[in-house]
Amino acid sequence: MPYYTKEQLEHAKSMDLLTYLKNYDPNELVKVSSNEYTTREHDSLRISNGFWNWCSAGIGGRNAVDYLTKVKNYKFIEAVEIILKNERIQAPIYEKKQVKNRIKTLILPEKNSNNNRAIRYLKSRGIDEEIIKKCIEKGLIFEEKYYHNVVFVGYDNNKIPRYAGCRSTDEKNFKNDATGSDKAYSFKIESLKKTDKIFIFEGAIDLLSYATFFKLYGLEWEDKTMISLAGVYQPSKIIEQSKVPLAIENYLKEHPEIKKIVLCFDNDTAGRNATKALQIVLSKEYEVLDRPPKFEKDYNDYLCKHLGINREKKLQKERIR
């Protein structure tokens, strides 16, 4: 097995995928737009702004080494050897790098021609069909083309997509954020009317479940602002020093009218710790309420139980198939 110095390893990792393919495997490279490429072998793999993302397979990376190990299945040392060997034969030509933009470039997965599987999956989780379809109409939800993941999209104030969270619709429990996703603009449903209250959730499924509860009880779910954190919030070990999650911090900065925050986190250790931390760090400026589900671990489990949906039984049937 060849030996490489730390400097050689870092040098190999510094080569981005676009440079590698342009110089050493140009036939594999396909241009999609002025600043986006894909590959002939995997047309759902997108390369842009120094990153690459294969959202349909839950794989992404920054450089050619990541691509060779994650997509081509080479061992790390083999990938390094391929790059360094190619460089010895022919020095790569690098394109002039543009000045880094502080705004991340989101690579959205390609949309499927319909959203049937995404709708069917979300309905199987008890989520109301009208809510699902309205979210689709607004571009908040769509079905990804190649692996039919459901994609939850977050926008900035200019209605530009800045976040995309992918989730499998075939019970494989696959979750992944698209390359370039900015959690400061995670998936949310905003009120059609001005409101001084926001509801915060760990994930999009729980948010949609809560919206469904509003509808079940005859309340206007579209008059509520509900924000997903796109994952479990981890407070600091010293709870008083905990930082506010980007999605909440960003929204509060842009909406000074907010006075009340309702935390709808899970009934587990992580959810309770997150609630405690945010109550401490936010209570000086806001009224912070703790509203976990009355029963079960999270709001989707609670919704399924309320509707008589046996998720465990359904999962067992899927495994038998």
C-alpha positions as CSV (number, residue, x, y, z in Angstrom):
1,M,0.0,0.0,0.0
2,P,1.5,3.4,-1.0
3,Y,2.4,5.9,1.7
4,Y,1.4,9.6,1.3
5,T,2.4,12.5,3.4
6,K,-0.2,14.7,5.1
7,E,0.6,17.4,2.6
8,Q,-0.1,15.0,-0.3
9,L,-3.4,13.9,1.2
10,E,-4.5,17.5,1.7
11,H,-3.4,18.3,-1.9
12,A,-5.5,15.5,-3.3
13,K,-8.5,16.6,-1.3
14,S,-8.2,20.1,-2.6
15,M,-9.3,19.1,-6.1
16,D,-13.0,19.8,-6.7
17,L,-15.1,17.3,-8.7
18,L,-15.6,19.6,-11.7
19,T,-11.9,20.1,-12.1
20,Y,-11.3,16.4,-11.8
21,L,-13.9,15.4,-14.4
22,K,-13.0,18.2,-16.9
23,N,-9.3,17.2,-16.8
24,Y,-9.4,13.4,-16.3
25,D,-12.9,12.1,-17.2
26,P,-14.4,14.7,-19.6
27,N,-16.7,12.2,-21.3
28,E,-18.5,11.7,-18.0
29,L,-19.3,15.4,-17.6
30,V,-22.6,16.8,-18.9
31,K,-23.4,20.5,-18.7
32,V,-26.9,21.3,-17.4
33,S,-26.8,25.1,-17.2
34,S,-24.3,27.9,-17.1
35,N,-23.0,26.9,-13.7
36,E,-24.4,23.4,-13.1
37,Y,-23.2,20.0,-14.3
38,T,-24.2,16.4,-14.0
39,T,-22.7,13.0,-15.0
40,R,-23.7,10.6,-17.7
41,E,-23.8,7.7,-15.3
42,H,-25.9,9.5,-12.7
43,D,-28.0,12.2,-14.1
44,S,-29.5,13.1,-10.7
45,L,-26.0,14.0,-9.4
46,R,-25.5,17.7,-9.6
47,I,-22.3,19.7,-9.5
48,S,-22.3,23.4,-8.7
49,N,-20.4,26.1,-6.9
50,G,-17.6,23.7,-5.8
51,F,-20.0,21.2,-4.3
52,W,-21.7,18.1,-5.7
53,N,-24.9,16.4,-4.5
54,W,-26.6,13.2,-5.3
55,C,-29.7,13.8,-3.2
56,S,-31.7,10.8,-4.5
57,A,-29.0,8.5,-3.0
58,G,-28.4,10.7,0.0
59,I,-24.8,11.4,-1.0
60,G,-22.9,14.6,-1.4
61,G,-19.4,16.1,-1.0
62,R,-17.0,18.9,-1.6
63,N,-14.2,17.3,-3.7
64,A,-13.1,14.6,-6.1
65,V,-11.9,12.3,-3.3
66,D,-15.5,12.3,-1.8
67,Y,-16.9,11.4,-5.3
68,L,-14.4,8.6,-5.9
69,T,-15.0,7.0,-2.5
70,K,-18.8,7.6,-2.1
71,V,-19.9,7.2,-5.7
72,K,-17.2,5.0,-7.4
73,N,-16.6,3.0,-4.2
74,Y,-12.8,3.3,-4.1
75,K,-11.0,3.2,-0.8
76,F,-9.7,6.5,0.4
77,I,-6.0,5.8,-0.4
78,E,-7.0,4.5,-3.8
79,A,-8.9,7.7,-4.5
80,V,-5.9,9.8,-3.5
81,E,-3.6,7.6,-5.7
82,I,-5.9,8.1,-8.7
83,I,-5.8,11.9,-8.4
84,L,-2.1,12.2,-7.7
85,K,-1.3,9.8,-10.5
86,N,-3.4,11.7,-13.0
87,E,-1.7,14.9,-11.9
88,R,1.8,13.4,-12.5
89,I,0.7,12.5,-16.1
90,Q,-1.0,15.8,-16.8
91,A,-1.2,18.9,-14.6
92,P,-4.9,19.9,-14.2
93,I,-6.2,23.2,-15.6
94,Y,-8.2,25.0,-13.0
95,E,-10.9,27.6,-13.8
96,K,-10.6,31.0,-12.2
97,K,-12.5,30.8,-8.9
98,Q,-15.2,33.4,-8.4
99,V,-15.2,35.4,-5.2
100,K,-17.0,33.4,-2.6
101,N,-20.6,34.4,-2.0
102,R,-21.8,34.3,1.6
103,I,-25.2,33.0,0.4
104,K,-25.1,29.3,-0.1
105,T,-26.0,27.9,-3.5
106,L,-28.8,25.4,-3.1
107,I,-28.9,22.5,-5.5
108,L,-32.5,21.4,-5.6
109,P,-33.3,17.8,-6.6
110,E,-35.0,17.4,-9.9
111,K,-38.8,17.3,-9.6
112,N,-40.8,14.3,-10.7
113,S,-43.6,14.7,-13.2
114,N,-46.2,14.1,-10.5
115,N,-46.3,14.0,-6.7
116,N,-48.4,10.8,-6.3
117,R,-46.0,8.9,-4.2
118,A,-45.2,11.8,-1.9
119,I,-48.9,12.5,-1.4
120,R,-49.6,8.8,-0.7
121,Y,-46.7,8.6,1.8
122,L,-47.7,11.8,3.7
123,K,-51.3,10.6,3.9
124,S,-50.1,7.3,5.3
125,R,-48.6,9.4,8.2
126,G,-52.1,10.8,8.8
127,I,-51.4,14.2,7.3
128,D,-54.5,15.9,5.8
129,E,-54.6,15.7,1.9
130,E,-55.8,19.3,1.5
131,I,-52.8,20.6,3.6
132,I,-50.4,18.4,1.5
133,K,-51.8,19.7,-1.8
134,K,-51.8,23.4,-0.7
135,C,-48.1,23.0,0.3
136,I,-47.4,21.5,-3.2
137,E,-49.2,24.4,-4.9
138,K,-47.0,26.8,-3.0
139,G,-43.8,24.9,-3.9
140,L,-43.2,23.9,-0.3
141,I,-43.3,20.2,-1.0
142,F,-42.5,18.2,-4.1
143,E,-41.6,14.6,-5.2
144,E,-38.0,14.0,-6.3
145,K,-37.7,12.4,-9.7
146,Y,-35.2,9.5,-9.4
147,Y,-35.8,7.9,-6.0
148,H,-39.2,9.6,-5.3
149,N,-38.2,11.2,-2.0
150,V,-40.5,13.8,-0.7
151,V,-38.7,17.2,-0.6
152,F,-39.5,19.9,1.9
153,V,-38.4,23.4,0.7
154,G,-37.6,26.5,2.7
155,Y,-37.6,30.0,1.2
156,D,-36.1,33.4,2.1
157,N,-38.0,36.7,2.2
158,N,-37.5,37.1,-1.6
159,K,-39.2,33.7,-2.2
160,I,-35.9,32.2,-3.3
161,P,-35.4,28.5,-2.2
162,R,-32.7,28.3,0.3
163,Y,-33.3,24.9,2.0
164,A,-34.4,21.4,0.8
165,G,-34.8,18.4,3.1
166,C,-35.2,15.0,1.4
167,R,-37.0,12.1,3.0
168,S,-37.7,8.6,1.7
169,T,-41.2,7.6,0.9
170,D,-40.5,3.8,1.0
171,E,-40.0,3.4,4.8
172,K,-36.2,3.3,4.6
173,N,-36.0,6.1,7.1
174,F,-33.6,8.0,4.8
175,K,-33.2,11.7,5.5
176,N,-30.8,14.2,4.0
177,D,-30.4,17.9,3.3
178,A,-29.7,18.9,-0.3
179,T,-26.2,20.4,-0.9
180,G,-26.2,24.1,-0.2
181,S,-29.2,24.0,2.2
182,D,-29.3,26.9,4.7
183,K,-31.0,25.8,7.9
184,A,-31.7,29.5,8.6
185,Y,-34.5,29.1,6.0
186,S,-35.8,25.7,6.9
187,F,-39.3,24.4,5.9
188,K,-42.1,26.5,7.3
189,I,-45.7,27.4,6.8
190,E,-46.4,31.1,7.3
191,S,-49.6,32.7,8.4
192,L,-51.8,34.4,5.8
193,K,-52.5,37.1,8.4
194,K,-50.1,39.0,10.7
195,T,-49.5,37.1,13.9
196,D,-47.4,37.6,17.0
197,K,-47.0,33.9,17.7
198,I,-44.9,31.1,16.1
199,F,-44.9,27.3,16.6
200,I,-41.6,25.5,16.5
201,F,-41.0,21.8,15.6
202,E,-38.1,19.5,15.2
203,G,-39.1,18.3,11.7
204,A,-41.5,18.9,8.8
205,I,-43.6,15.8,9.4
206,D,-44.4,16.9,13.0
207,L,-45.2,20.4,11.7
208,L,-47.6,19.0,9.1
209,S,-49.1,16.8,11.8
210,Y,-49.8,19.8,14.0
211,A,-51.4,21.6,11.1
212,T,-53.6,18.6,10.6
213,F,-54.7,18.7,14.3
214,F,-55.7,22.4,13.8
215,K,-57.9,21.3,10.9
216,L,-59.4,18.3,12.7
217,Y,-60.5,20.7,15.5
218,G,-62.0,23.2,13.1
219,L,-59.3,25.8,13.4
220,E,-57.7,27.8,10.6
221,W,-54.3,26.1,10.1
222,E,-53.3,28.7,7.5
223,D,-53.5,31.5,10.1
224,K,-50.6,29.9,12.0
225,T,-46.9,30.3,11.5
226,M,-45.1,27.0,12.0
227,I,-41.4,26.5,11.6
228,S,-39.3,23.3,11.4
229,L,-35.8,23.2,12.7
230,A,-34.8,20.5,10.2
231,G,-33.5,18.3,12.9
232,V,-33.0,17.9,16.7
233,Y,-31.7,21.0,18.4
234,Q,-28.6,20.4,20.6
235,P,-28.2,22.8,23.5
236,S,-24.9,23.7,25.1
237,K,-23.6,21.7,28.0
238,I,-23.9,24.9,30.0
239,I,-27.6,25.5,29.2
240,E,-27.5,29.2,29.8
241,Q,-24.9,29.5,27.0
242,S,-27.1,27.7,24.4
243,K,-27.4,29.4,21.1
244,V,-30.8,29.9,19.4
245,P,-31.2,27.7,16.3
246,L,-30.6,29.5,13.1
247,A,-34.2,29.0,11.8
248,I,-35.6,30.7,14.9
249,E,-32.9,33.4,15.3
250,N,-33.3,34.4,11.6
251,Y,-37.1,34.5,11.7
252,L,-37.2,36.6,14.9
253,K,-34.8,39.1,13.4
254,E,-37.0,39.5,10.4
255,H,-40.3,39.5,12.3
256,P,-40.1,41.9,15.3
257,E,-43.9,41.6,15.8
258,I,-43.4,38.1,17.3
259,K,-44.1,38.0,21.1
260,K,-45.0,34.4,21.8
261,I,-43.1,31.2,20.9
262,V,-44.7,27.8,21.3
263,L,-42.2,24.9,21.5
264,C,-43.7,21.6,20.1
265,F,-40.7,19.3,20.6
266,D,-40.7,15.5,21.2
267,N,-41.5,13.7,24.5
268,D,-38.0,12.3,24.7
269,T,-34.7,13.3,26.5
270,A,-33.5,15.4,23.5
271,G,-36.8,17.2,23.1
272,R,-37.1,18.0,26.8
273,N,-33.5,19.3,27.0
274,A,-34.0,21.4,23.9
275,T,-37.2,22.9,25.4
276,K,-35.6,23.7,28.7
277,A,-32.6,25.4,27.0
278,L,-34.8,27.6,24.7
279,Q,-37.1,28.5,27.5
280,I,-34.1,29.8,29.4
281,V,-32.4,31.7,26.5
282,L,-35.6,33.2,25.0
283,S,-37.8,33.9,28.0
284,K,-36.2,37.4,28.6
285,E,-37.7,38.8,25.4
286,Y,-40.5,36.4,24.6
287,E,-43.3,34.4,26.2
288,V,-42.1,30.8,25.7
289,L,-44.6,28.0,26.0
290,D,-43.9,24.2,26.2
291,R,-46.5,22.2,24.2
292,P,-45.3,18.6,23.7
293,P,-47.8,16.0,22.4
294,K,-50.2,14.8,25.1
295,F,-49.4,11.2,24.3
296,E,-46.7,9.3,22.3
297,K,-43.1,10.5,21.4
298,D,-43.9,13.1,18.8
299,Y,-46.8,14.8,17.1
300,N,-46.9,12.4,14.2
301,D,-47.1,9.4,16.5
302,Y,-49.8,11.2,18.4
303,L,-51.7,12.0,15.2
304,C,-51.5,8.4,13.9
305,K,-52.8,7.1,17.3
306,H,-55.6,9.7,17.2
307,L,-56.6,8.6,13.7
308,G,-56.2,4.8,14.5
309,I,-53.3,4.4,12.1
310,N,-51.0,1.5,13.2
311,R,-47.6,2.6,11.9
312,E,-45.8,-0.4,13.3
313,K,-48.2,-2.9,11.7
314,K,-47.8,-1.0,8.3
315,L,-44.0,-1.1,8.7
316,Q,-44.0,-4.9,9.3
317,K,-46.1,-5.4,6.1
318,E,-43.6,-3.3,4.1
319,R,-40.7,-5.4,5.5
320,I,-42.4,-8.7,4.5
321,R,-42.8,-7.5,1.0
